[in-house]
């Protein structure tokens, strides 16, 4: 068990960054507060139930959170993320699937 804990600590030493985690936590807190304050999802996006524009709104809603966190990661350490063409295609398709769901 001690060996396992040692591996776990060594693994997390390589990328642990207090500034990054605090900024991400604050960003997510702001997004959650915004959603609860304005009831954004239920009051604005769900008005378009049954219409295709709702997919676009959910896509933008989810993309704001996802790409916002990626932006924070990129700002704190530009070497952690590589924005390749494959990355953009996969992330956009993934968010489109989530928006459709």
ABEGO torsion letter per residue (X at the ends): XAAAAAAAAAAAAAABBAAAAAAAAAAAAAAAAAAAAAGAAAAAAAAABGBAAAAAAAAAAAAAAAAAAAAAAAAABAAABBBBAAAAAAAAAAAAAAAAX
